[in-house]
Structure formats: C-alpha cells, structure tokens
Amino acid sequence: MLDIFKKPIKKEIAELSNQILNVIVKNGFETDSCGIKDGNEIIAEYLTQNELGLAYEHLEYMISEIELNLDSEQTKKMIFIAEKLGIKK
C-alpha cells in the first residue's frame, strides 16, 4: 500500500483511544482515577500539542491500569504505533 493512503499516526492514536475508551465505558469500569475518567481529553490534548509519545503512553497507562485485554487488532495497532513512534517494547 502506498504511504499516501495510510492514516496519519495522530489519527491512528485517536481512533484506537476512542475504541479502548468505548470498551471501558461498555464494560462499566468504575474508577476515581482522573487519568482514566478524563482519558479521552488528556489524549486529545497531547495530540493537539503534537506530543504523540505522551498520548501513546497515556493510552498504555489506561490499558494497564484497568487490566484491559486487547483484541488482536488492537494489539497490532498498539505495536504499529509504538514502532512508528520509535518506542521500544
């Protein structure tokens, strides 16, 4: 596939965070953590400021904090984004 048809990394992070936050809400996860309650706004702010690494790290934090099991597609996207950002796992 040509690179011009791929989504920008910002959009990949935003879409994945929305998917994960929808899963959190759908499963009725309750928390007092502002980092999770306001996760969408926090990630959006990082993306607005071009802090893509921080947006990714916050998404990782939310996933680990609630011990969410990602499906295979979400896992692939997390790996893809980490590689694009040069984050070693």
Secondary structure as UniProt FT lines:
FT   HELIX           3..5
FT   HELIX           9..26
FT   TURN            27..28
FT   HELIX           34..37
FT   HELIX           39..48
FT   TURN            49..50
FT   HELIX           52..65
FT   TURN            66..67
FT   HELIX           72..85
//
